[in-house]
């Protein structure tokens, strides 16, 4: 999943697009570990954020805002596109190449 976001960051570098990765395992993915992930994937701090927090809050955000289950043993195969007002524009299955292409086209359309 991070490799897909890395590809998106490269494609949309310097453009008005932000990427947010939220851990589902905050006990393991501490801020220090997330900084290492960010460095490993070449995350531009102005464009790609790695977030952590209280697991109960992360579950609530996943369920109520993104309509995605949150479980330490489960990583979603979805990338969720959100507009500048916080509205979900689409949900894309990143392992499916056609879905990933649709996501990129939608981003282009929005910026």
N, C-alpha and C positions, 0 to 999 in steps of 0.2 A: 504494500500500500504506500509506504513512504517513497518507494521508487517512482510510483505513478505521480505522486505529488511533486517529487523532484523534477520530473519531466514537465509537469504543468508550470512549475516555477521558472524553469528554463525558457519555456515557450512564451510566458507572459512577463518575463523579467522587465522591471522598470515601468510596468503598466499598472493601472489602478485596480489591482486584484490582490486579495489577501487570502492566505491559506491558514487554516487552524487545525491542528491535530490535538485531540483531547485523549489523554490516556484513560484506559479502563482499569488500570492497575496502579493506583497512586502509591501503594505501599512500596512497590518495586521501582516504579518510574518517578523517582524523586526529582526535584528541580535540577540537581546535579546530573542525573542520568539523562534527563531531557536535553540539557545543554550539550551533552555528548552526542545524543542522537542528532540534534540540530547541526552540530559540527560535522558529523559523519556524512550527513546528506547535503551539506553545503547550504543550509537554510539561511536565506537573507532575512535578518531580524526585522527588517521593515516590511517584509512580505509574507513570511511564514513563521507562525507561532506554535510552540508546543506547550500545551496547558495541562495542569494537574490541579487537584483539589480534593475535597472531601468526597469519598466514594458515594455516599448517599446523595449529595448534591449533583454529582456527575450522572448518577442514575436518573435523577429527576430531570435534568437538562436533556439527557438522551431520550427519555420517554415523552416528556411534555413538549419539548421544542422540536426535536429532530425525529420523533416517532421511531426511535431505534432502541432495541434492548441493550442494556449495558450489563456485562458480566465479565469478570476477570478472564474466564476461559474462552470468551468469544470476542472476536474482533469482526466488526461489520465489514462486509465487502461492498459497502456503499460510500460514495462521495456525495455530499449534500451541497447543492449550490444555493447560496443565500444572497439575496440582493442587498443593496445598501440600506434598505429600510428594515432588514431582518426577516423578510418574507422568504419562505422556501420557494425557489424557482424550479427545482427538480432534484430527483434522487437518481443516481447513476451507479450501476454495478461496475466498479472499476476493473474486475478481471475480464469482462466482456468487451472486446475491442470496439465493437459498434457503439456500445454505451459510452465508452471513454471518448470516442470521436464525437458523439452527440454532445457530451459535456463540453468539450473544447469549442465546438461551434456555438453553443449557447453562451459560453463566456465571451467569445468574440462579439456576439450580438449585443451583449450587455455593456461592453466597455467602449 
